[in-house]
Amino acid sequence: MPTALVLIANGTEEMEFTITLDTLVRAGIECTSAFVPSASEVGLSSSGGWGVNEVLVTCSRGIKITADTTLDAVLAQQGKVYDAIVIPGGAKGADTLSQSEAVQKLVKAQYDGGKLVGMICAGSLVAKMSKLPKQPLTSHPSVKSYLDQDYEYKEDSVVTSGKLITSRGPGTAFPFAFEIIRQLCGEEKVKEVEGPMIFPKPANA
Amino acid sequence: MPTALVLIANGTEEMEFTITLDTLVRAGIECTSAFVPSASEVGLSSSGGWGVNEVLVTCSRGIKITADTTLDAVLAQQGKVYDAIVIPGGAKGADTLSQSEAVQKLVKAQYDGGKLVGMICAGSLVAKMSKLPKQPLTSHPSVKSYLDQDYEYKEDSVVTSGKLITSRGPGTAFPFAFEIIRQLCGEEKVKEVEGPMIFPKPANA
């Protein structure tokens, strides 16, 4: 069973997190969500580190999601490798994820190891902060100016460049999730998952 | 500011819940999520009733969401009326919501009071269990056979019949949310909210 690690921080866009994780689970991908504290949150917890019981995240539009674990706990499992790492957007959440040295190091190692990395919306900032090489990429338009000097900036809904999959916003989260499934499980699995989700028929069908 | 009450139970489809609530919040609608226990969960809590600190919900694909409050607490605020009530799907969650007498009574009063009710996926079962009158309606195909004798069953992505808005599944959750916004806030607000969410351009655009 393929595995995916989906990161989450306070201010993460809850639709991008939920659509991606839920759709991957429907494809049989074993998903783990891991909380990443912001620089100002580190050390705020009573135990002096963010424990697995302190991972209640307030997302960008107020939905409260409890992550499965913390990134610290994931990194403590030395040698554990996921088939995909997913970075959702949401301005404040993406700020935290992109500025986290632990995330940068993890994403760089994942990419250098030839494993999949998916970033959506402002989450694409993590590509730059993790020093991924110049290549085709997209993001939410609000962070385009931070990326278009260093990458071949595209405006497609989903951009696949080798093992880096990027996407634009909540409105492209379904095709983003399907592209991750396509890469990990193949096109047949995409069709199997898509059917029961009942997408609107194209206007010309 | 218009208000909406979004119900949630263990087994609720997390995308349908999250997409609807988040999109309504983007439109400036004040949303409250309220937990509804299943018949077997009533009385399980330590306090003998579900308190506001005991509303950690496990959704259909494992995402854990903490509701703002409980339906019991909402009903205790006598005279409080929301501009819309939203019922998400997910087989187990919709089972709980549709079998709850409190939900049935609330939805019937909302509908009889000329206020909006939105139901998506298996959530449409609540229309029947609340004895809403025969009219056009849709649902997830998996529960069509429970509804097509008592309603004018449609297969459109979103069906608006007076104050009853119904929809089909995660894949139709965005147009479902936009229709609720259209009814509460008008078409201009739909356009304002839709833009920054960056939906894929139609293939023929």
Contacts between the chains, C-beta under 8 A, distances in Angstrom:
chain1	res1	chain2	res2	distance
A	13	B	22	7.8
A	14	B	18	5.1
A	14	B	22	5.5
A	15	B	15	7.8
A	15	B	18	5.6
A	15	B	19	5.5
A	15	B	22	5.1
A	15	B	23	7.7
A	18	B	14	5.1
A	18	B	15	5.6
A	18	B	18	4.3
A	18	B	19	7.7
A	18	B	63	5.9
A	19	B	15	5.5
A	19	B	18	7.7
A	19	B	19	7.2
A	19	B	170	7.8
A	21	B	61	7.2
A	21	B	63	6.3
A	22	B	13	7.8
A	22	B	14	5.5
A	22	B	15	5.0
A	22	B	59	8.0
A	22	B	60	7.8
A	22	B	61	4.3
A	22	B	63	6.6
A	22	B	170	7.4
A	23	B	15	7.7
A	25	B	61	4.2
A	25	B	62	6.4
A	26	B	61	6.7
A	31	B	62	7.6
A	33	B	63	7.7
A	56	B	66	6.6
A	59	B	22	8.0
A	60	B	22	7.7
A	61	B	21	7.1
A	61	B	22	4.3
A	61	B	25	4.2
A	61	B	26	6.7
A	62	B	25	6.4
A	62	B	31	7.6
A	63	B	18	5.9
A	63	B	21	6.3
A	63	B	22	6.6
A	63	B	33	7.7
A	63	B	65	6.4
A	64	B	65	6.6
A	64	B	66	4.0
A	65	B	63	6.4
A	65	B	64	6.6
A	65	B	65	5.8
A	65	B	66	7.7
A	66	B	56	6.6
A	66	B	64	4.0
A	66	B	65	7.7
A	66	B	66	6.7
A	140	B	196	8.0
A	140	B	198	6.6
A	141	B	198	7.0
A	142	B	196	7.8
A	157	B	198	7.7
A	157	B	200	4.2
A	157	B	201	7.9
A	168	B	198	4.2
A	169	B	196	7.0
A	169	B	197	5.3
A	169	B	198	3.5
A	170	B	19	7.8
A	170	B	22	7.4
A	170	B	197	4.6
A	170	B	198	7.4
A	171	B	174	7.2
A	171	B	194	7.7
A	171	B	197	4.1
A	171	B	198	4.7
A	171	B	199	3.5
A	171	B	200	6.9
A	172	B	198	5.9
A	172	B	199	7.2
A	172	B	200	6.0
A	174	B	171	7.2
A	175	B	200	6.4
A	194	B	171	7.7
A	196	B	140	8.0
A	196	B	142	7.8
A	196	B	169	7.0
A	197	B	169	5.3
A	197	B	170	4.6
A	197	B	171	4.1
A	198	B	140	6.6
A	198	B	141	7.0
A	198	B	157	7.7
A	198	B	168	4.2
A	198	B	169	3.5
A	198	B	170	7.4
A	198	B	171	4.7
A	198	B	172	5.9
A	199	B	171	3.5
A	199	B	172	7.2
A	200	B	157	4.2
A	200	B	171	6.9
A	200	B	172	6.0
A	200	B	175	6.5
A	201	B	157	7.9
A	202	B	203	7.1
A	203	B	202	7.1
A	204	B	204	6.8
